Amino acid sequence: MKRTRSTTIRLALLAAGMATPAWLALAAPTTPARPDAVERTAAAPADIVARGKYLVTVAGCNDCHTPWKVGPDGPEPDMSRMLSGHPERMELPAPPKLPEGAWVVSVAATNTAWSGPWGVSFTANLTPDLETGLGKWTLRDFAATIRTGRHMGRGRPVLPPMPIRMYKNFTDEDLSAIYSYLRTIPVVKNRVPEPLPLVNADNNRSSEEQTAEAGRMAR
């Protein structure tokens, strides 16, 4: 039988269409990927991650976001809990009442809880845990937090001791590298308490009651 040009084209298209499902079957996963696995497949280039690690190190992020312990040479960050924030099971007494004068800040032994004129703040979990860390944050969320000084760019203010005024000077490339590195560090499930406000005329609870409440919420 003599084939026309149009017949040949139709046969070729039909063959391609029949082959497509087989190709898709080989490429598609056999089981649905977990959300965390999907997010980790789009890994940043190694040099970008390395740049982010360098910036996190020299910017002193471990000084506050990694709980401290007493090592052989004195206090040091506990890198087994790297960048996991204030320990959720750590019970704290009320912050000491400082006399009026030059001293205005109190710090917990882990260096992860700070009390001052703003209230009591707890350093955040920066690991990529989906529920208690930055696992669901996008680069836009992360950059907006640094640029605006507000949680995810639209929430509560980022509190001391976070040097947000200095970190605003990071370039977009710096923030992208830091975000990329934070996506690669070990996941630590640790739900950090919400900050505690100062007692004011509209709030009759003492600082002791507020601190105790934060401890109960974290447990």
Backbone bond lengths (Angstrom), bond angles and torsions (degrees), N, CA, C in turn:
res aa  C-N    CA-C-N  psi(-1)  N-CA   C-N-CA  omega(-1)  CA-C   N-CA-C  phi
1 M - - - 1.466 - - 1.519 109.37 -
2 K 1.280 116.02 135.07 1.451 120.97 -178.53 1.523 110.24 -82.01
3 R 1.347 116.34 127.52 1.458 121.60 179.45 1.521 110.49 -95.03
4 T 1.301 115.16 133.77 1.459 119.59 173.73 1.518 108.41 -85.73
5 R 1.340 117.32 167.65 1.463 122.10 179.43 1.533 110.84 -62.06
6 S 1.353 115.95 -39.56 1.459 118.87 -178.60 1.515 111.25 -68.06
7 T 1.346 116.49 -35.41 1.466 119.81 178.15 1.519 110.51 -64.62
8 T 1.334 116.85 -41.96 1.465 121.51 179.41 1.518 110.98 -61.84
9 I 1.320 116.52 -42.34 1.462 120.67 179.82 1.514 110.64 -63.70
10 R 1.372 116.08 -43.03 1.464 118.93 -179.46 1.522 111.19 -63.86
11 L 1.325 117.14 -39.77 1.462 120.89 178.88 1.523 111.08 -64.33
12 A 1.334 117.04 -39.92 1.463 121.03 179.84 1.523 110.61 -65.49
13 L 1.339 116.47 -41.58 1.451 119.87 179.00 1.516 111.12 -66.42
14 L 1.344 116.25 -37.82 1.463 120.16 178.73 1.519 110.43 -63.92
15 A 1.341 116.95 -42.25 1.461 120.72 178.82 1.510 111.42 -63.23
16 A 1.321 116.94 -41.36 1.459 120.29 178.74 1.514 110.98 -64.16
17 G 1.344 115.81 -40.57 1.452 118.90 178.98 1.500 112.16 -65.76
18 M 1.321 118.95 -36.09 1.458 121.95 178.44 1.518 111.16 -69.61
19 A 1.337 117.43 -30.21 1.463 120.39 -177.76 1.517 112.69 -79.98
20 T 1.314 117.45 -24.10 1.455 120.79 -175.15 1.517 113.92 -59.05
21 P 1.341 120.87 -47.10 1.466 119.42 -179.86 1.513 113.24 -58.06
22 A 1.321 118.56 -37.51 1.461 120.92 178.96 1.516 110.79 -64.31
23 W 1.317 118.15 -40.54 1.475 121.64 178.47 1.514 110.56 -64.03
24 L 1.359 116.46 -42.37 1.452 119.82 179.67 1.514 111.37 -65.19
25 A 1.323 116.72 -36.35 1.461 120.31 -179.91 1.516 111.08 -64.06
26 L 1.318 117.34 -35.37 1.466 120.36 179.22 1.524 111.02 -73.91
27 A 1.325 118.27 -33.84 1.457 121.50 -175.09 1.517 112.93 -84.31
28 A 1.314 118.58 -29.94 1.461 121.23 -174.66 1.515 110.54 -77.45
29 P 1.341 118.24 145.94 1.455 120.88 176.58 1.519 110.31 -68.74
30 T 1.328 116.37 150.57 1.455 120.66 -179.16 1.516 111.57 -76.03
31 T 1.345 117.66 -26.30 1.460 121.68 176.98 1.519 108.75 -129.32
32 P 1.323 118.34 150.71 1.477 119.92 179.02 1.521 111.08 -59.42
33 A 1.314 116.53 136.45 1.464 120.72 179.37 1.521 109.88 -76.40
34 R 1.331 116.24 144.67 1.450 120.43 174.81 1.523 108.87 -65.70
35 P 1.349 118.02 152.13 1.469 119.70 179.35 1.514 112.91 -55.93
36 D 1.365 117.17 -40.84 1.456 118.23 -179.14 1.510 111.43 -67.16
37 A 1.348 116.75 -34.43 1.461 120.06 178.96 1.524 110.37 -67.80
38 V 1.339 116.80 -39.12 1.458 120.09 178.94 1.519 110.29 -62.65
39 E 1.319 116.66 -43.50 1.457 120.28 -177.71 1.518 111.67 -66.14
40 R 1.323 117.25 -31.35 1.452 119.75 -176.63 1.526 112.90 -83.09
41 T 1.335 119.00 -9.17 1.451 119.75 -178.86 1.526 111.33 -71.58
42 A 1.316 117.70 -31.50 1.458 121.03 -179.05 1.522 109.50 -89.14
43 A 1.328 115.15 65.73 1.461 120.19 -176.67 1.527 110.61 -73.41
44 A 1.315 114.85 144.68 1.463 120.11 177.15 1.524 109.52 -74.81
45 P 1.333 117.74 157.09 1.465 120.63 176.13 1.523 111.58 -56.26
46 A 1.319 116.09 149.13 1.467 121.28 -175.45 1.517 112.48 -58.99
47 D 1.335 117.15 -35.96 1.463 118.44 -178.62 1.529 111.69 -69.41
48 I 1.325 117.02 -32.43 1.463 120.61 176.77 1.526 110.13 -68.37
49 V 1.325 117.10 -44.13 1.460 121.42 178.23 1.526 110.43 -62.38
50 A 1.330 116.97 -41.97 1.462 120.82 178.68 1.522 111.14 -62.90
51 R 1.314 116.42 -39.42 1.467 120.49 176.78 1.529 110.33 -63.34
52 G 1.320 116.63 -41.36 1.448 120.53 178.02 1.517 112.33 -63.73
53 K 1.310 116.65 -41.29 1.471 120.27 177.68 1.519 110.63 -61.54
54 Y 1.312 116.62 -42.45 1.469 121.03 178.00 1.529 110.77 -60.16
55 L 1.328 116.60 -46.30 1.469 120.01 -178.25 1.523 111.92 -65.53
56 V 1.328 117.05 -41.41 1.465 120.50 177.31 1.524 110.68 -61.50
57 T 1.322 116.35 -38.09 1.464 120.66 -178.88 1.516 111.71 -69.10
58 V 1.331 117.35 -50.98 1.466 119.46 -175.43 1.528 112.07 -75.22
59 A 1.338 117.28 -21.72 1.464 119.95 177.97 1.522 111.93 -80.22
60 G 1.332 117.25 -3.51 1.457 120.69 175.52 1.516 114.77 74.24
61 C 1.334 118.22 26.27 1.467 120.27 -178.43 1.531 112.16 -60.57
62 N 1.336 116.41 -34.12 1.460 119.66 179.56 1.530 112.60 -70.06
63 D 1.320 116.62 -19.05 1.466 119.12 -178.99 1.520 111.90 -61.20
64 C 1.334 116.73 -33.76 1.477 119.93 -177.44 1.522 113.25 -117.33
65 H 1.323 118.03 -34.37 1.463 120.18 -174.71 1.524 113.24 -86.26
66 T 1.317 118.35 -11.02 1.462 122.06 173.21 1.524 108.32 -106.15
67 P 1.348 118.01 123.51 1.471 119.09 178.87 1.525 111.21 -59.48
68 W 1.321 115.13 140.57 1.459 120.08 179.71 1.518 111.35 -92.59
69 K 1.325 114.62 154.70 1.454 122.77 175.50 1.526 107.72 -137.59
70 V 1.325 116.31 170.43 1.467 120.50 176.47 1.526 107.68 -94.18
71 G 1.329 116.15 114.93 1.450 121.99 178.69 1.515 111.22 -100.39
72 P 1.323 117.64 -173.16 1.462 120.92 -178.69 1.519 113.89 -62.24
73 D 1.331 116.49 -25.08 1.461 120.36 179.89 1.526 112.43 -108.72
74 G 1.330 116.62 15.53 1.457 120.10 179.89 1.522 111.51 111.60
75 P 1.323 118.20 -166.42 1.465 121.13 -178.88 1.525 112.29 -60.30
76 E 1.331 115.54 138.56 1.460 121.60 179.81 1.528 109.38 -156.50
77 P 1.335 118.30 155.13 1.466 120.04 177.58 1.528 110.91 -63.63
78 D 1.320 115.87 138.18 1.466 121.90 176.17 1.523 107.56 -85.86
79 M 1.333 116.56 95.37 1.457 120.44 -172.55 1.519 113.51 -71.76
80 S 1.328 117.78 -8.17 1.463 119.34 172.20 1.521 110.65 -71.99
81 R 1.336 116.72 -14.72 1.469 122.56 176.31 1.523 109.97 -121.37
82 M 1.312 115.32 37.23 1.460 121.96 -172.26 1.530 112.36 -53.61
83 L 1.324 115.27 123.66 1.458 124.46 172.60 1.533 113.30 58.14
84 S 1.330 116.86 26.47 1.469 120.63 -178.82 1.519 113.07 -90.82
85 G 1.333 118.73 -2.27 1.452 121.41 175.11 1.516 113.52 81.55
86 H 1.318 114.42 -169.00 1.470 120.28 -177.95 1.525 110.49 -63.64
87 P 1.338 118.19 128.93 1.473 120.64 -178.21 1.525 111.85 -61.25
88 E 1.318 116.17 127.53 1.465 120.23 -174.37 1.526 112.95 -66.64
89 R 1.316 118.41 -26.02 1.461 120.91 -177.45 1.534 113.25 -97.30
90 M 1.291 116.69 6.88 1.453 119.51 179.56 1.528 110.09 -79.54
91 E 1.311 116.84 118.28 1.456 121.18 179.12 1.524 109.35 -89.00
92 L 1.312 115.20 126.61 1.462 120.70 -177.95 1.519 110.51 -115.24
93 P 1.317 117.22 139.20 1.466 118.90 169.03 1.520 108.93 -73.96
94 A 1.307 115.82 174.43 1.457 118.91 175.66 1.527 109.31 -62.08
95 P 1.322 117.61 145.16 1.466 119.06 177.81 1.524 110.33 -61.69
96 P 1.325 116.79 146.33 1.472 119.13 -179.03 1.522 111.53 -63.67
97 K 1.308 115.05 145.60 1.463 120.37 176.68 1.525 108.27 -86.74
98 L 1.304 114.80 110.63 1.456 120.23 -176.83 1.527 110.12 -84.60
99 P 1.317 117.14 142.41 1.467 119.24 175.11 1.522 110.19 -68.58
100 E 1.303 115.88 156.62 1.459 118.87 178.28 1.516 109.40 -62.75
101 G 1.334 114.67 138.68 1.459 119.39 -178.18 1.510 110.70 153.73
102 A 1.312 115.72 -152.89 1.463 120.66 -173.82 1.526 113.27 -75.92
103 W 1.351 117.98 -25.17 1.462 120.00 -177.80 1.522 109.88 -86.53
104 V 1.337 117.00 121.83 1.467 119.97 -175.35 1.527 113.33 -129.80
105 V 1.334 118.62 -3.95 1.462 121.40 -174.21 1.522 110.35 -127.84
106 S 1.338 115.95 139.86 1.466 122.73 172.58 1.525 107.85 -121.41
107 V 1.335 116.32 143.65 1.462 121.51 -175.95 1.524 109.78 -130.19
108 A 1.346 116.65 137.59 1.455 121.15 176.81 1.524 110.20 -70.51
109 A 1.321 116.10 160.30 1.464 120.67 -177.23 1.525 112.70 -61.36
110 T 1.338 117.25 -27.47 1.467 120.92 178.78 1.525 112.51 -79.47
111 N 1.323 117.26 -8.03 1.465 122.84 -176.45 1.532 111.97 65.96
112 T 1.329 116.64 20.54 1.455 120.75 -177.11 1.528 113.22 -113.27
113 A 1.330 118.33 -5.74 1.468 122.27 177.05 1.517 108.15 -128.47
114 W 1.314 115.90 130.41 1.456 121.95 -174.91 1.525 109.60 -130.24
115 S 1.308 115.59 135.85 1.464 121.71 177.77 1.520 109.21 -120.28
116 G 1.323 116.34 132.34 1.465 120.51 179.92 1.505 110.71 -162.85
117 P 1.313 117.88 -161.91 1.465 121.58 -177.55 1.528 114.09 -61.09
118 W 1.330 118.13 -16.23 1.461 122.29 179.81 1.531 112.57 -88.94
119 G 1.348 117.77 -11.08 1.457 121.93 -173.64 1.516 109.98 118.37
120 V 1.328 116.82 -142.09 1.467 121.93 177.54 1.526 107.99 -121.76
121 S 1.323 116.77 126.29 1.463 121.51 179.56 1.516 109.98 -119.13
122 F 1.324 115.39 151.23 1.462 122.96 -178.97 1.522 108.33 -125.58
123 T 1.316 116.87 132.10 1.462 119.43 -176.71 1.524 110.62 -69.15
124 A 1.326 115.85 144.12 1.460 122.89 -170.07 1.526 112.53 -80.45
125 N 1.322 114.54 158.64 1.456 123.02 172.75 1.530 107.75 -82.72
126 L 1.319 116.53 113.83 1.471 121.46 -178.13 1.517 113.05 -97.48
127 T 1.336 118.03 1.57 1.464 119.95 179.64 1.525 109.68 -74.13
128 P 1.337 118.06 162.34 1.472 119.74 -176.27 1.523 114.60 -82.93
129 D 1.328 117.85 32.44 1.458 119.32 174.48 1.522 109.23 -66.26
130 L 1.327 116.62 135.03 1.459 120.58 -173.61 1.521 113.24 -70.58
131 E 1.324 117.29 -28.11 1.458 120.03 -174.85 1.524 113.36 -100.20
132 T 1.333 117.53 -35.91 1.466 119.50 -173.46 1.516 113.79 -118.19
133 G 1.323 117.85 -4.41 1.460 121.33 -178.45 1.522 111.92 -120.22
134 L 1.331 115.60 -143.15 1.468 121.48 -176.81 1.521 112.37 -100.46
135 G 1.341 117.29 16.24 1.457 120.64 -174.09 1.516 114.90 -57.87
136 K 1.327 117.74 -31.90 1.467 120.98 -178.87 1.526 112.44 -96.89
137 W 1.311 116.79 -1.85 1.463 119.65 -179.35 1.523 110.50 -75.68
138 T 1.318 115.79 140.99 1.455 121.06 171.45 1.529 108.98 -92.71
139 L 1.311 115.48 168.63 1.463 119.67 174.66 1.527 109.96 -59.29
140 R 1.316 117.24 -37.03 1.471 120.70 179.07 1.534 110.29 -62.24
141 D 1.347 117.12 -43.65 1.464 120.82 178.00 1.528 110.73 -59.61
142 F 1.326 115.24 -45.43 1.463 120.87 -176.79 1.522 110.70 -65.19
143 A 1.331 116.41 -48.73 1.464 120.15 -178.47 1.532 110.90 -65.12
144 A 1.328 117.33 -38.61 1.461 120.30 179.84 1.520 111.49 -64.46
145 T 1.320 117.13 -35.36 1.460 120.83 177.68 1.519 110.74 -60.98
146 I 1.330 116.19 -45.69 1.466 120.19 -178.93 1.525 110.73 -71.26
147 R 1.306 116.99 -40.72 1.467 120.28 -175.70 1.536 112.12 -69.72
148 T 1.337 117.09 -38.56 1.463 120.17 -174.45 1.521 113.05 -98.71
149 G 1.328 117.70 -18.20 1.455 120.00 -174.84 1.516 112.75 72.98
150 R 1.339 116.72 21.73 1.459 121.70 177.96 1.525 109.57 -128.11
151 H 1.314 116.10 147.81 1.457 122.74 -177.31 1.527 110.20 -57.16
152 M 1.333 116.40 117.39 1.462 124.04 -177.76 1.525 112.15 58.19
153 G 1.335 116.68 19.85 1.448 121.35 177.14 1.512 115.09 83.01
154 R 1.342 116.98 -2.55 1.467 118.41 -175.24 1.526 112.89 -146.90
155 G 1.327 118.37 -3.43 1.456 121.45 -176.58 1.517 112.79 -98.73
156 R 1.315 115.04 -146.46 1.464 121.16 -178.27 1.531 110.55 -66.91
157 P 1.338 116.71 158.72 1.469 119.32 177.47 1.526 111.87 -64.36
158 V 1.315 116.47 146.22 1.460 121.70 171.70 1.528 107.30 -76.27
159 L 1.312 116.87 124.30 1.459 121.70 -170.31 1.529 112.25 -95.30
160 P 1.345 117.05 162.25 1.466 120.47 170.73 1.533 109.22 -58.15
161 P 1.336 116.56 151.84 1.467 128.10 10.99 1.530 114.66 -90.31
162 M 1.333 117.87 12.43 1.459 120.02 -179.12 1.525 110.13 -59.22
163 P 1.343 117.47 118.73 1.482 119.91 -177.65 1.518 111.16 -80.04
164 I 1.327 115.80 61.98 1.458 120.84 -171.96 1.522 111.92 -61.35
165 R 1.339 118.01 -32.80 1.465 119.56 -179.42 1.519 111.49 -65.34
166 M 1.309 117.30 -32.02 1.460 120.60 177.76 1.532 110.93 -79.26
167 Y 1.345 115.73 -40.79 1.462 119.90 -176.10 1.524 112.59 -70.20
168 K 1.326 116.87 -19.21 1.464 119.25 175.18 1.523 111.64 -60.83
169 N 1.328 117.03 -18.39 1.460 121.41 -179.01 1.523 113.26 -81.98
170 F 1.323 117.71 -5.44 1.464 119.23 173.41 1.528 109.00 -60.70
171 T 1.316 116.21 142.78 1.462 120.16 174.86 1.528 109.44 -77.73
172 D 1.316 116.11 167.54 1.459 119.99 176.13 1.524 110.93 -59.02
173 E 1.335 115.49 -38.15 1.461 119.73 179.16 1.528 110.73 -65.80
174 D 1.333 116.39 -39.30 1.467 119.85 177.20 1.526 110.75 -60.77
175 L 1.320 116.67 -48.07 1.457 120.55 -177.29 1.528 110.94 -64.73
176 S 1.319 116.91 -37.50 1.465 120.23 177.15 1.530 110.79 -64.05
177 A 1.326 116.46 -40.53 1.466 120.33 179.31 1.523 110.96 -67.37
178 I 1.327 117.41 -43.09 1.468 120.87 178.77 1.522 110.00 -61.97
179 Y 1.320 116.89 -46.37 1.467 121.47 178.79 1.531 110.26 -59.13
180 S 1.329 116.58 -44.30 1.469 120.51 -179.16 1.520 111.01 -62.29
181 Y 1.327 116.99 -41.46 1.468 119.76 178.71 1.519 111.05 -65.48
182 L 1.327 117.83 -43.59 1.470 120.72 -178.78 1.518 111.85 -61.99
183 R 1.340 117.53 -23.85 1.465 120.33 176.97 1.523 112.20 -72.47
184 T 1.335 117.20 -15.64 1.467 120.26 -174.31 1.524 113.97 -101.11
185 I 1.338 118.33 -10.26 1.462 119.78 -173.97 1.527 110.22 -78.94
186 P 1.347 117.91 161.37 1.466 119.90 -178.65 1.524 112.31 -59.80
187 V 1.323 114.87 139.82 1.460 121.41 177.96 1.524 109.57 -74.66
188 V 1.319 116.49 132.61 1.467 122.60 173.26 1.521 107.49 -127.99
189 K 1.331 115.96 118.91 1.460 119.98 178.01 1.520 108.40 -82.40
190 N 1.299 116.86 108.90 1.458 122.48 -175.54 1.521 108.55 -154.15
191 R 1.330 116.29 108.00 1.459 120.46 -177.17 1.531 109.70 -87.44
192 V 1.300 116.03 109.15 1.464 122.14 -177.36 1.532 109.20 -79.01
193 P 1.343 118.09 137.86 1.473 120.13 178.45 1.519 111.79 -63.29
194 E 1.309 115.25 156.80 1.463 120.88 173.18 1.530 108.94 -73.14
195 P 1.337 117.75 152.75 1.472 119.38 178.75 1.522 111.77 -64.51
196 L 1.329 115.28 155.53 1.460 121.74 179.58 1.518 109.31 -106.81
197 P 1.316 117.76 130.14 1.472 119.92 179.29 1.518 110.92 -78.54
198 L 1.314 115.05 164.87 1.455 120.46 172.34 1.524 110.02 -68.07
199 V 1.306 116.27 150.28 1.453 120.14 173.73 1.527 108.48 -71.26
200 N 1.347 116.44 134.37 1.466 119.61 178.19 1.524 109.54 -133.20
201 A 1.306 115.98 -173.87 1.469 119.83 -174.70 1.522 112.23 -63.76
202 D 1.338 117.08 -25.93 1.457 120.33 -178.20 1.518 112.43 -92.43
203 N 1.316 116.66 2.39 1.464 120.38 -177.36 1.519 107.70 -131.69
204 N 1.301 116.71 109.05 1.459 121.30 -174.91 1.528 113.10 -87.20
205 R 1.310 117.56 -2.92 1.455 119.04 179.77 1.519 110.37 -73.47
206 S 1.297 116.05 142.13 1.455 120.59 176.81 1.514 109.80 -77.77
207 S 1.330 116.30 164.65 1.468 119.94 176.60 1.522 110.28 -63.85
208 E 1.355 117.07 -30.69 1.466 119.75 177.72 1.534 110.30 -63.48
209 E 1.332 116.83 -42.21 1.458 120.22 -179.97 1.528 111.53 -66.60
210 Q 1.336 115.52 -39.21 1.463 118.88 -179.89 1.525 111.14 -66.46
211 T 1.338 116.65 -42.22 1.452 120.26 179.43 1.520 111.14 -64.80
212 A 1.339 116.39 -40.69 1.466 120.17 178.58 1.524 110.30 -62.95
213 E 1.350 116.96 -38.67 1.449 120.21 179.36 1.516 111.10 -63.84
214 A 1.323 116.74 -41.29 1.465 120.36 178.59 1.514 110.87 -61.54
215 G 1.348 116.21 -39.24 1.462 119.30 177.56 1.502 112.49 -63.50
216 R 1.349 116.85 -40.04 1.460 119.78 179.28 1.531 111.37 -66.55
217 M 1.319 116.98 -39.15 1.457 120.67 179.46 1.522 111.83 -64.96
218 A 1.319 116.89 -32.57 1.468 120.76 -176.24 1.519 111.79 -78.70
219 R 1.319 117.86 -24.50 1.478 119.85 -176.15 1.522 111.61 -79.25
